Amino acid sequence: MSKFNTPVLKLVTLLLTFLSLAACNGGSTDSTTLSDTTTTDDTTTEASTDLIVEVDPFNFESDALISSISTQTCTLSNGDEASCYKIDIAGAPSNYEIGVFCPKNITSTADEAGIWFDGGGEVYDITGDFILNLPTLYNDSHWQLYDEGTGLVNITDTQESCDGAARPNVEEQYQNHCVECSIDYVDGGISESFLIPITPVATAQNNSIGNTNVGVALNGVVLAAPAPVDAILGAYTIAAFDDCAGHINLVAGYHYHGEAGCSQTQIQSDGHAAMMGYALDGFGIFGMLNEDNTEPTDLDECRGHSDDTRGYHYHAADVAENMFIGCFKGAIAR
């Protein structure tokens, strides 16, 4: 017969249950909420369930960085002082070799060249047929990116011609060219430093992206602002992207203008779209489509929404749209 009577056993059981619940409900240090939760005794006031998950340095590919991620104090665009991660990227993808860009001649196939997108909703393989069809595509007979006698495509195949064509005011001699630059021209990649708030701070008003970089991919490549396609097309050039939606210039090095799947390195275990980077406001950016090839239907104008695992986060737009996200939900470091 037990030395403990029934009332004592019940009391012990209740005490153990209370301690277990208290341990399970201890707050995580890795995330906060958009609005504070206030407790009085055992009553919890209604609060937002939208979690803000901190930036995780371990999400970056090891070869994507040129130095260890460090922490420093920063000032955000809303005037707040915050702790930011200083992230120094290599400027070249850690998980694949940069692909081909321009086709060599008017018989080239899709496997022999990259892609082009102008924000109009289409992604074009830069085949020989694409080069031939440019006057029709853009309804302008001045397009002539190849030599009629040889069928060879006009390509910026030197550092000088790359510099002359990959700029806002394209030199006349490099107009009607397919523009490509070698990663060798920038010594294998241009490293760049980013300050990103460790804990994202949602702002009352969404913030325009403008001409600023959008963020950084987990494989060490800059997520750039939309490509200036009007200026490119106005000079009768095609600034070819590789199949990963990246290309090179002498100022920015290799960078992305769209999300084509190559930077999705963090697969999610619940069927959610894979993670591909962080926006400058610290919110994660994931692929457009979930594992079942569906796009979330509740995205806001910044292309973000929340769930109980990732908190507020973005889903990148289709690569054809020449953008990643619609705006910044949070404050960025100045």
BAZA-209197 format. One record per residue: x, z, y of N, C-alpha, C, O in turn; residue in one letter. Coordinates in steps of 0.05 Angstrom, whole numbers, plus 5000, padded with zeros to 4 digits. Layout:
% BAZA-209197
XZYXZYXZYXZYa...
This chain:
% BAZA-209197
501750004976500050005000501850005025503750155026m501249825044502849805068502750065085500650195086s504950125098504950365115503650315141503050495157k503050045147501649975172498749945166497949805148f497050075183494150035179493249785193494849655207n490749695188489749445198489849415229490649205238t488949615245489149585274491949535284492349375302p493949675271496649625280497549345274498949215291v496849245250497548965243496448765263497748575270l493948815271492648625290494148635317494548425329k494948875325496448895350499148755350499848615368l500548785327503148645324502748345324504248205337v500648255310500147965309499547845336500647635343t497947985352497347895379499847885397500147705413l501548085394503948095410505847865403506947745421l506147805377507847585369506747325379508247145388l504147285378502847035387503346995417504046775426t503047215432503547195461506347115468506846945485f508347245454511147175458511746895451513346765465l510546785430511046515421509946315442511346125449s507546365453506446195473508046195498508445995511l509046435506510646455530513146295528514046165547a514446295504516846145500516345845502517945695513a514045755490513445465490512745365517513145125523c511745535535510845445561512945485583512345455606n515345555575517445585596518045315608518345115594g518245295635518545035649521144905643523145035639g521044635641523444475636525044445662523844425683s527644455660529244415684529744115690530944045710t528643935673529243655676527043505690527343275696d524843635697522743495711521143685729521043925724s519943565749518243715767515543565769515243355757t513743675785511143535788510743445816512043545835t509043245820508543135846507243345864507743335888l505743535853504543745869505044005854505144015829s505344225869506044485857503644595841501344535847d504244745820502244875804502445175811504545295808t500145285820500045565828498545725807496445645798t499745955799498446125778497746395790499346515805t495446495783494646765790493646895765491546825754t495047095755494447225729494447005708496446875704d492046965694491946765673490546505682489846345666d490046475709488546245719490446055732492046135749t490345795725492045585736490345405754488345305745t491245365779489745185797490144905788492044835774t488244725796488444445788490844325802491144355826e492444175787494844055799495243775787493943705767a496943625799497543355789498843365762500543545757s498143185745499443175718501642955718502742905697t502142835742504142625743506942745745507642855766d508442745724511042855724513042675738512842425737l515042795750517342645761519742725744520642955745i520742545729522942605710525542545724525942335737v527442715721530042685734531642455722531142375699e533442345738535242135729537042245706538042465709v537342105685538942185662541442015661541341785654d543742135668546241975668546941865640548341655638p545941995619546641905592545141645584545641535563f543241555601541841305595543641065600543040845590n545741095617547440875623549240805600550240985586f549740545595551540465575554440555583555140555606e555940625563558640745569560440555584561940635602s560340295578562140105591560939995617562139825629d558640095625557340005649558540135674558240035696a560040355670561040515693564040495694565440475674l565140525718568040525722569040805726571540855726i567241005729568141285731565741455723563441365721s566241705718564141895711562241935734562941935757s559641955727557642005747558042285759558342485744i558042305785558442555799556042625815554242465819s555942875825553742975841554743035869556843145873t553142955889553843015917551243045934549142945926q551543185956549243215974548742965989550642825998t546242885992545542646006543142696024541642886020c542742516043540342526060538542296052539442066051t535942356048534042146039532742016063532942116086l531441796058530141646079527841796093527041716115s526841996080524742166093525942396109524442566119n528642406110529942616126530742866109532143036119g529842876085530543106068533443096059534542876055d534643326056537243346043536743396013535043556005e538243255996537843275968540443255953542543205964a540343295927542543245909542342965897540142895886s544442805899544342535889546542505868548642635868c546142315850548242225832549741995845548441815857y552342005844553941775853554641615828556041715811k553641375827553941205804555640965811554840805828i557940935798559740715804559640515780560640575758d558440285785558140095764560339885764561639845784i560739765741562839565738562239295750564039155759a559639235752558838975764558838745745558638515753g558938805719558638605698557238735675557538975670a555638585660554038705639555838815616557738685608p555139045607556639175586555839085558557239135538s553538945556552338895530552138595522551038535501n553238425539553238135531555137985549556038085570y555837745541557537565556555737405576553637305568e556637385600555237225620554936935610556836815601i552536835612551936575600552536335618553536365640g551736105608552135855623550035835645548035975644v550635665665548935645688547935355691545635295685f549535175701548734905707549034715683550934745668c547334515681547734315660549934125668550434075692p551334015649553533835656552633555663553833425680k550533455650549533185656546533175652545233375644n545432935656542532905655541432885627539032845623i543132915607542232925579542433205568541733255544t543233405584543633675574541033805565538933755577s541133965544538834105534538634385544540534475558t536534525537536134805546538434985537539035185550a539534935513541635095502544235065518546135225514d544434865534546934795548546934885577548834825592e544835025586544735105614542935345616541835445596a542635445641541135685646538235625654537035445645g537335795673534535775682534335775712536335835726i531935705722531435715751528635825755526835755740w528235985775525536075783525536105813527436195825f523236035825523036035854520836215864520036195888d519836385847517636565855514936445853512936575860g514736195844512136065842510636105816508535985812g511736275799510436335774511336185750510136215728g513436025752514535875730517535935727518935985746e518435935702521335945695522035675683520835595663v524035545695524735285685527435295671529335415681y527635165648530235115635531534895651530334685656d534034935659535434735675536634525657539034515653i534934365646535734145628536333895645535933895670t537333695632537733435646535133335657535033225679g533033365642530333265651529433425676528233305694d530133685677529433835701530833725725529533685746f533433655723534933545745533633275754533433225777i532833115734531632855741528932885754528132715770l527533095748524833135757524633285784522433325794n526833365795526833525820525333395843523833525857l525633125848524133005870521133035866519633065885p520233015841517333045836516533335838514433405849t518133515827517433805827517033905855515134055861l518833825873518733925901517733715921517933755945y516733495910515433295927517233205950516333195973n519733145943521733075964523732885951525232965933d523832645961525632445950528632485956530332345946s529232685973532032735980533532875958535932905959h532132975938533433115916535032915899533832715889w537632965896539332785880541732945871543832935883q541433095849543433285840545333165819546733305806l545432895817547032775796548032505806546932385824y550132415793551332155799549831945782549831955757d548531755795546931555781548731375762547731285742e551231345769552931175753553831305727554031175707g554431565729555531705706553531895692553831965669t551531975707549632175696550632455698549232645689g552932495710554032765713552632915735552132805756l552133175730550833345750552933435771555233505763v552133445796553933555817553933855815551933995819n556233965808556534255804558734365821560834235825i558334605832560434735847562334865827561935095819t564334715819566134805797568834905806570634925790d569034975832571535095842570735335859568335365868t572635515865572035745881571235655910569535775923q572635445920572035345947569135245948567735305968e568335085929565634975930563535185925561335175936s564235385908562435615904561935755931559735825938c564135805945563935945971562335775991560835886007d562635515990561335346009558335316004556735266023g557535345979554735305972553135565969550735565975a554435775960553036025955552936205980553836425979a551836096001551636236027549136146041548035936034r548136296061545636226074545735946087543835796085p548035876100548235606112550135436095552535446098n548935286077550435136057551834896072550534746087v554434876067555834656078554734386068553934366045e554634186085553333936079554433806054553033686038e557133826051558333696028557533816001557833695980q556334056002555534185977552534195974551434315955y551134055992548234025988547833825964549533665958q545433845952544833685928546833755906547933575893n547334005902549034105880547534325864545734465875h548234345839547534575823549734775828552034725822c548935015837550935205846551535405823549735535813v554035425816554935635797557735725805559335575816e558235985801560836095807561836245782560236355767c564336255779565636385756566036675762566736755784s565636845741566137135744569137175749569937385759i570836985742573637005747574337005777576337115785d572536885793573036875822572837155834573837205856y571537335820571237615831572537815811571738045809v574637715798576337885781574738025759575238265753d572737885748571237995726568838165734567438265717g568338195760566038345770566738515794568938605797g564738545812565138705836563838975831561338995828i565439185831564339455827562839545852563439455874s560939715848559239805871558340095865557840165842e558140245887557240525885554340555894553540435914s552840715880550040775888549641075889550641225873f548241165910547241435911544241435904542641305918l543541575883540741585874539941875871541242025858i537641955884536842225882536342315853535042175838p537542545846537242645818534342695811533342615790i532942815829530042865826528642685846528742745870t527242485837525842305856523842455873522542645864p523542365898521742495917519642285925520242105941v517142315915515042135922514342175951514142395961a513841955966513141965994510241895998508941775981t509241986021506341936027505741646030503641546022a507641496041507341206044509341066027511741146025q508540846014510340675999512340546018511740496041n514740496008516940386025517640106017518040045994n517739936037518439656032521239616021523039766029s521639426004524239365993525839196013528239246017i524539006025525938836044528238686031527938566009g530538686044532938546033534938726020537138646015n534038976015535939166002535939125972534039015960t538039225959538039225930535739405920534939595933n534739335896532539495885533539725869532339945869v535839695855536839905838539139815822540639635829g539539945799541739885782540839885753539340055744v541739685738541039665709542839855693545039925702a541939935670543440125654545939995642547640145631l546139735643548439595633550539535654552539395649n550139645679552139615700551839385718553839305731g549439275721549039045738547039125761545139275756v547539015785545739075807543138935804542938705795v540939075810538238955812537838875841537339055858l538138625847538138535875535338485885533338475870a535138455912532638375924531938085916533637955904a529538005921528837725914530737525924531737545946p531337325908533137105916531936955939529536905940a533636875959532636725982532036435975533536255984p530036385960529536125948528935915969529535675966v527635995991527035796012529635676024529835436028d531635846029534135756040535635586019536835386026a535435665994536835515973535635235970537035035970i532935225968531634965965531834795990532034555989l532034936014532234786039534834636041535134446056g536934726026539534596026539734396002541934295996a537534345988537534175965539534265944541134115933y539534525939541134645918539434795899537234885905t540434835875539235005855541435215848543435145836i540935465855542835675850542135785822540735975818a543335655802542635695774543035985766545036115773a541136085750541436345736542136295707541536085696f543536485695543836465666541236565653539336635667d541136555627538636625613537836915616535536995608d539537075628538937355633538037405662537737635671c537537185677536637195705538637305724538037415744a541237275717543337355734545037115744545136905730g546237145767548236945775550337075793550137315798h552236915803554537025816554936905844554536665847i555637075863556736965888559237135895559737345883n560737045914563337175920563037435935564937595937l560637495946560137745960559037955942560038185942v557037885926555638085909556638085880556038265865a558137875872558937855844556537785827554637655837g556537865802554337815784552138015790552538255791y549637915792547338085798544837955787544737715783h542738115784540238015774538237975797538238115817y536537765793534237725811531637745795529437705806h531737805770529337835753530137975727532438005720g528038055713528438205688527738025664525337985659e529737925651529337735629529737865602529937725582a530038125600530238265575533038355568533338525550g535138245580537838305572538738585579540638685567c537438705599538238975608536539195596536939425602s534739125578533039335565534639465543534439375520q536039675549537839805530536740065518537740155497t534740185531533740435521530940395508528940405522q530940355482528440315468526940575466528040785462i524340555470522540795470521340825442520540625430q521141065433520141115405517141105402516141095380s515741085425512741085423511540815428509140805433d513040605427511940335432511840255461511040035467g512640425479512740365507514940165512516840145497h514740015534516839825542519539965544519640195551a521639825537524339945538525239985567524339845585a526940175571528040235597530340045603531939985586m530439945629532539765636534139855661536239735667m533240055675534740145698533340355715531340455707g534640415737533440605757533140465784534940325792y530940505797530640425824532240605842533040825834a532840525867534440685885533040955892534341135902l530440975888529041225893529141415869528141635871d530441335847530741505824528741475802529041585781g526541325808524541285787525541065768526840875776f525041105742525940925721524440655723522140645731g525840445715524640175713524640095684526740105671i522440005674522139925646521239635646520539515666f521439515622520639235619517639195625516139385628g516938945629514138885636512238945613510039045618m513038885589511238895566511939125547514239175542l509839245537510239445516510839315490510839065488n511439465469512239355443510139175432510738995417e507539215439505439045428504938805446502838675444d506838745465506638525483504438535503503438325513n503538775510501438805530502738935555504539095553t501738845578502638965603500639175611498239145609e501639405621499839615630497839515651498639345668p495439605650493339505668492839685692491239615709t494239905694493740095715496040125735496340335748d497639915737499939925755499039925785497139775792l500440075801499740075830501239845844502539685830d501139835871502339615885505339605883506539395887e506539825876509439835871510239755843512539745835c508139705826508439645798509239895782510739885763r508140125790508640375777506140515767503940455776g506440695748504340865738505741105725508141115723h504141285714505241525702504241555673502041465666s505941695657505041785631506342055626508042145642d505542185604506442465599509342475589510442695587d510542245583513242245572515342175594517342305597t514741965609516641855628515941925657517441865676r513742065661512842125688512241865703511541665691g512441875730512041625745514341445740516641525741y513741185735515840985730514740715736512340675739h516640525739515840245745515940075720517340135700y514439855720514739635701515539385716514139305734h517739265708518739035722516738805720515338775701a516738635741515038405741516138185723518438205713a514537995717515437755702517737625717517737615742d519737535703522037415715521337185733522737135753v519137045728518336815744517536895772517536725790a517037155777516137235803518437295823517937355846e520937265814523237315832523137585845523437615869n522637795829522538065839522638255815522238175792m523038515821522938715800520438895804518738905787f520339015828518039195834516939115861518238965876i514539215868513339135892514139295917514039195939g514939545913515739725935516939975922516840015898c518140145939519140395930517040615933515840645955f516540755912514640975913515941225925514541395937k518541245923519941485932521941425954522341195962g523141645964525141625985527841545972528441625950a529341395987532041305978534141435994533641516017i536541455984538841575998539741386020539841136017a540241496043541241336066544141266063545241126081r
